[in-house]
Amino acid sequence: MGGYCLRPAVLEDARALAEINAAGWRETYAGLMPAEALAGIDIDDWTRRWRERIGSSESGQAVFVALDDGVPVGFARCNRQSNLKLVPLGFEGEIASIYLLRRVQGQGLGRSLMARLAEHLMSVGCANVAVWVLRDAPKARGFYEALGAAPLGVEGVWEVEGAVLPDLAYGWRDIRTLALTVGSLTNRAR
């Protein structure tokens, strides 16, 4: 991987993360969400939300930004599990989001972000982690499966921007498995 590095997000990253988040939605959810909803994303509002997330003192939360020669190209966010369907199953950590611009996908950067999330969650005492993924997003499901995640048999819906999208929970019962699976890649993207 060329000039890639990962670092914790800072408040000054909020606008870039909002723009990456919007681009990620537009690239990933085209055809799944109403086109007008994707076109109408308010970057100023999303920037405010990212400032709140980055500045949050929520227990266990972390946001990492991926850079290509100093320019943000992706991010990942995790926190302690809050989903009422997954807490009773014993899942302590949650991967809240991970997005990379399409032009940098498939180069190991997403795997490196996942390892950083796993390392962070382990550092705050989480032994396992879960993630929600759209049922109709085979590429995303394949990404998590390639990293050792297993479907948990828990389904839900993501209601967003006028769309109701079925999703599935995936998880790693032992977060160390996730960290070890991709840990060798993290040294290249620091």
PyMOL commands that set and color helices and strands:
alter all, ss='L'
color gray80, all
select helices_A, chain A and resi 11-29+35-39+43-55+87-89+102-104+109-123+138-146+175-186
alter helices_A, ss='H'
color red, helices_A
select strands_A, chain A and resi 4-8+62-68+71-80+93-100+129-134+150-160+163-172
alter strands_A, ss='S'
color yellow, strands_A
deselect
rebuild
show_as cartoon
